[in-house]
Amino acid sequence: AGSGLLPGLPLRIGDSMNDVLSAYPLLMDSEAFPDGEKYYLEDARFRDTAIIAGEGQGAHVKGILSHRMNIAGIITGQTNRDQALQTLGEPAASLQLDAQAAESYGLTAGDLDTYHFGDHDLALSYDGEQVLQAVWLTGKVQ
């Protein structure tokens, strides 16, 4: 996460969206996302994963939101919050997302724990049963 990468995905935070879209065709048109656009790519490696970027020409990847991820044994749909806390420790921040806030970000209502890794943040989204539902990597784009 600290390098702007998520396991199994061939792009990183800061990559040019022009380069990304040249290499990986869109599965569907982009969608609005708070502070940008959300892109779904056709390549099977990006299944259940959205690329978040700024709007317009010259935009860069500023987030990767995945509902299908395994980071060092922390697995969406399987790992509960206690297990993740044992692996990663206490988050830098934790907040509760209600249904409306969660929906605007493509997340499930529940807890969102954020960990800082240098210039990147890794957020883990849990449902009401405390099961990990999504992993969201963000970072500063130069």
N, C-alpha and C positions, 0 to 999 in steps of 0.2 A: 504493500500500500504506500510505503514511503517513497517509492520510485514512480508513483503515478500509474502503476499497472495493477490489474487484477489477474489472477491465474487463468490461463487458457485463452485470454483475449489479446489479439495482436495490435492493440493500440494503447496509447497512454494519454493522460491529462496533458493538454497543451498541443496535441497534434492538430494540424490544420484540417478543418472539416472538408475543404476542397480535396485534400489528399485522401482522407478517409472515404469520401463518397466516390472518388475515382477508383479506389481499390475494392470497395464493397457496395454493391447496389442496394438501394432502399427496398425494404419489404413493403412499405406503404408510405404515404406522404407524412411529412413531419407533423408533430402536434405541438400546440402551445404548452409551455412549461413555465412556471414562475421564473422570471429573469432569463428567458431564452426559449429554445426549441428542443423537443425530444424526438430523436431519430431511432427507428428500428431498422436494422440492417438484415439483408437476406441470408447472409452466411450462417450456417448452422451453429457456429461457435457463439453467435450472438442471440440464440434463442432465449426468450424471456429476459432480454437485456436491452436497455435503452441507453443511447448516447445523448448526453445533454451538452448543448453548445449555445453560444451566443447567437444572436440573429444576424442575418445578412451575409454579404460577401466578406471574406476574410475571417470568418468565425473560427474559433478553436474549441476543441473538446474541453469542457470544464467539469464534466461529471460522467460517471458510469453508474447506472442504476440497474442492478441485476436481481432477479427473482430466482435465479438458478446459479448458485456459486458454492464453491468449496474452498475456503481459505484456511489452510492448516487444520483441517478437520472440523471447522465451523461451517456447517452445511445448512443452506436454506431448506426449510420444510422439515428439518430433523433436529437441529440443535436448539436446546432451550436456553433461556437467558442465563440461568445459573451456570450452565456448562461454558458459555461464552465468557462469563465473568471470571471463571476459574482459569481460562486460557489467557485472556487479555488483561485481566485486572479491572479495576474500577474505571469507568469512562470519564473523560474530561467534562462531559456534560450529558445530561439525560433529561428528556422531556416527554410529556404525554401528548400524543396527537389524537384529536377527536376525529370523527369520521370525515368532516368537511375538510379539515386541514390535510389529513392523510390522502384523501382523494385528489386534491390539487397537485400533489407530488407523486401520485401513482403508488402510494403506500397503503398499508393496512392500518386501521385505527389501533393504537396501542402505544407501547414505549419505543422511543428512538434514542439509542445510546451512541454518543460520538466520541471517537478516539482521535488524538492528534498524532500524526507521523510527519514531522518536519513541515513542509509546505502543503501537506495533504491531510484531509480528514476522512476517516472511515466511519460511516454511520451504519448501525445495525438496527433494523426495524423489526419489532416483535408484535405479534397479534395479541389479542386479549388472553390467550392461553400461554403467553410468554414463549412461543415458538418463533424462531427466526423466519421471517418472510422475505426480507430483502436486504441487500448490501448496497451501500451507496458511497462511492468514492468521489470526492471532490478535491479541487486544488486551485491554487493561484495560477492563472494563465498570464504569461508575460506579454 
